[in-house]
Amino acid sequence: MFRGIFRIWIYQTLNEISKGKKSVEELRRTLPIYGTVFDFLVSFLLTSGLAKRSIENNIEYLEITDLGKSYLAGMPVWHGFWGRREWW
């Protein structure tokens, strides 16, 4: 059940940081992901290598990596909440 929702959150976050380097606080304000779920998502992106962290002037920024760009380009098209059903 959570796999599909988690993929949506990954797509939203990668799509947002693919526009350029974003601070973590700016991502907190713009994305519809809150609390510990946001922290878990950022940790997942960093440990999987889809995003990288940089610190400038005591502000934490996230950037998309080449792996994140290829993952974003290879994600399937979104087909509604339940996804596309081949067996229907």
Stockholm file with secondary structure:
# STOCKHOLM 1.0

chainA/1-88         MFRGIFRIWIYQTLNEISKGKKSVEELRRTLPIYGTVFDFLVSFLLTSGLAKRSIENNIEYLEITDLGKSYLAGMPVWHGFWGRREWW
#=GR chainA/1-88 SS CHHHHHHHHHHHHHHHHTTSCEEHHHHHHHSSCCHHHHHHHHHHHHHHTSEEEEEETTEEEEEECHHHHHHHHHSCCCCSSSCCCTTC
#=GC SS_cons        CHHHHHHHHHHHHHHHHTTSCEEHHHHHHHSSCCHHHHHHHHHHHHHHTSEEEEEETTEEEEEECHHHHHHHHHSCCCCSSSCCCTTC
//
